[in-house]
Every structure is written in structure tokens, then in C-alpha cells.
Amino acid sequence: MINLCFHGIGAPGRELEPDEEQFWIEPERFEDLLTAAQELQDVGLSFDDGNASDFSIALPALAERGLTASFFVISSRLGQPGSLDAEQVRALAEAGMEIGSHGMHHRPWRSLGEVAVREELHEARKTIEEASGRPVEQAACPFGAYDRGTLQALKRHGYTRVYTVDRRPSQASAWLQGRYVIRSDDTPDTVRGFGHDGLPRSLVLAAKTTAKRWR
């Protein structure tokens, strides 16, 4: 399975974090990339950070094509300029989209203390559940940062699926899902080429993922 991870589309409505602009794409490019994604045999779509463009641009494009996706929301940004509000999150859920957690403060989950882990994995989840009106069972690790402790904490909190940004295909049934992050310079041909890294590179990527899980 090839999982694609989008972030912002169009003009940001908030101040971006350092280097975040590389993950924002133009609406026309987004449409082209979605078309290319439909050509893949087994593809999963997801959107991180809870940007307002998830509702205003992504949702109509997905609905037009009969596609669904997972949207990973940062709970502290709900209702803030440039981000989704609670009504939009609920509308996404009612349209058949999966709503997941991207934590509370968009910070790496590695090496957090007990209080911070509860904020990111429990309190954020409750806030997002209240907004969506649905149980939140999936999570996406901010910045793709995780280690064995992170994964153990996610399992303790009962998350049924966890997404990273490890650039490799995943088994559809796997608890831990790697994703290919879409960047501003990606093209439809880039998307069509995902998952065709060749055996040597695939082995390296698999080894890196294993190392992260055990460090």
C-alpha cells in the first residue's frame, strides 16, 4: 500500500513554521496529484496539521472523485486562523473522512515526560473527538518522529493505527503505516513512481524503520 501525506493547499492563512512552506502546494497541482494517485493500485490519502484548506479545497476535490482520506488534526489549533474549526472537523467526519490526532502542540513525541504524553495522546484526542463527534482511533506522529517508547505509549492509549513519514510502502493491515510526504515540487510522475525504489533502497528504508522502533 502506498500512503500519501498532504499538508497545506493554496495560500496559508497563518504564519508558517520554519521550512513548512516546502509542504504547501498550489490547488492546481493538488488536483493533478490526486488524479495521479488514483492511478495507483492501492493508495491511502492523509492530511496533516488540520489546515483550513482541508475543508475548503481538499474535501470538495475528494468528494468529486469519490475518494476518502484521513485528516490528522492538531487540537490546540482548532478554531485558529488558517486552521480547521470544530464545525469543519465534524463536516469532514460526516462526509465519511477519518479524523485522527496529530497531538496538541505539534511537537515531536519522542522523549516526552508523562504529563506531556498525556496532553499529546489523551487530552488532544478528547478535544478532537468532541469536535468530530466520532471516536479518534488513529494518530500521525508529528515530524515523523518516534521511537520504541513513543510506539509503546500509543499502544497503551489504544490507538488502532499509527502513521509516520517513513517513505516506504506498507501492508494494508499493519498497525504502523509509513507515508510518502508530498512536497511543493512533486509532480504526477513523482507520485506514480512512489513505491518503486528498487530492492537496495527498500532494504535500507526497512532497516531504518526497524532501528527507529527499537531505539
Buried (B, 14 or more C-beta within 10 A) or exposed (E): BBBBBBBBBBEBBBEBEEEBEEBBBEBEBBBBBBEBBEEBEEBBBBBBBBBBBBBBBBBEBBEEEEBEBBBBBBBBBBEBEBBBBBEBBBBBBEBEBBBBBBBBBBBBBBEBEEEBBBBBBBBBBEBBBBBBEBEBBBBBBBBBBBBEBBBEBBEEBEBEBBBBBBBBBBEEEEEBBBBBBBEEEBEBEBBEEBBEBEEEEBEEBEEEBEEBBEE
